[in-house]
Amino acid sequence: MLDAFILDYYDMLYRCANRACCYNKALAEDFTQQCILKLYEGVERGHPQTIDKTTVGYAIRTLRSVVNDYFRKDIRERSAHERAETSMAGRSADDPGNRVADRDQVLWFLQSGS
């Protein structure tokens, strides 16, 4: 049932994924495989949309969800990285002032624990 669907529509899902990720073939292949895995998981769990009537529309919505999740995660990671960079802007690990502050904090912690 789902095997026949995959054989029939794998190329179409791949083309949709390829367009969605600006013709990056590696990402398109990953998205297509993740989509197929989600469809298999839906069948195993007994999701009503995938049992006996996996449709092209449902498969494309699943693919769209996979693509959106990837790009949302990428945006969150980039913004977290940028926030970390701006919070450390102008501060060097070799700056003696930073090391002294760290040393003072360690000394305070060691003395308070005694």
C-alpha positions in Angstrom: 0.0 0.0 0.0 2.5 2.7 1.1 5.3 0.9 -0.9 3.3 1.4 -4.1 2.7 5.0 -3.2 6.4 5.6 -2.6 7.3 4.0 -5.9 4.7 6.1 -7.7 5.4 9.5 -6.0 9.0 9.5 -4.8 10.2 11.5 -7.8 7.4 14.0 -7.3 8.2 14.5 -3.6 11.9 14.8 -4.5 11.2 17.5 -7.1 9.0 19.4 -4.6 11.7 19.2 -1.9 14.4 20.3 -4.5 12.3 23.4 -5.3 11.7 24.1 -1.6 15.4 24.2 -0.8 16.6 26.2 -3.8 17.8 23.2 -5.8 20.2 21.8 -3.2 20.2 18.2 -4.1 21.6 16.9 -0.8 19.0 18.7 1.3 16.2 17.6 -1.1 17.2 14.0 -0.8 17.3 14.3 3.0 13.9 16.0 3.1 12.4 13.3 0.9 13.7 10.5 3.0 12.5 12.1 6.2 9.1 12.6 4.7 8.9 8.9 3.7 10.0 7.9 7.2 7.2 10.1 8.7 4.7 8.5 6.4 5.8 5.0 7.5 5.6 6.0 11.1 2.1 7.3 10.5 1.1 3.9 9.1 2.7 2.0 12.0 0.9 4.3 14.5 -2.4 3.8 12.7 -2.8 7.5 11.7 -6.1 7.7 9.9 -4.8 9.8 7.0 -2.1 7.2 6.1 -4.1 4.0 6.4 -5.5 2.8 3.1 -5.5 6.3 1.6 -2.2 8.0 1.6 -2.8 10.9 -0.7 -0.5 13.2 -2.6 -1.7 16.2 -0.7 -1.0 14.5 2.6 2.5 13.5 1.5 3.2 17.1 0.3 1.9 18.5 3.6 4.2 16.1 5.4 7.1 17.2 3.2 6.3 20.8 3.8 6.4 20.2 7.6 9.8 18.5 7.3 11.2 21.5 5.3 9.7 24.1 7.7 11.0 22.3 10.7 14.5 22.2 9.2 14.5 25.9 8.4 13.0 27.0 11.7 15.7 25.0 13.5 18.3 26.6 11.3 17.0 30.1 12.1 16.9 29.5 15.8 20.5 28.1 15.8 21.8 31.1 13.8 20.1 33.7 16.0 21.4 31.9 19.2 24.9 32.0 17.7 24.6 35.6 16.8 23.4 36.5 20.3 26.3 34.6 21.8 28.7 36.5 19.4 27.3 39.9 20.3 27.4 39.2 24.0 31.0 38.3 23.7 31.8 41.2 21.3 35.0 43.0 22.3 35.9 40.4 24.9 38.8 38.2 24.2 39.6 34.9 26.0 43.2 36.2 26.3 42.1 39.4 28.0 43.7 39.5 31.4 40.7 41.3 32.9 38.5 38.3 32.1 41.0 35.9 33.6 41.3 37.9 36.8 37.5 38.0 37.1 37.3 34.3 36.6 40.1 33.7 39.1 38.3 35.9 41.7 35.1 34.0 41.2 36.9 30.6 41.7 38.6 31.9 44.8 35.4 33.1 46.3 33.7 29.8 45.5 36.5 27.8 47.1 36.6 30.0 50.2 32.8 29.9 50.7 32.8 26.1 50.5 35.3 25.7 53.4 
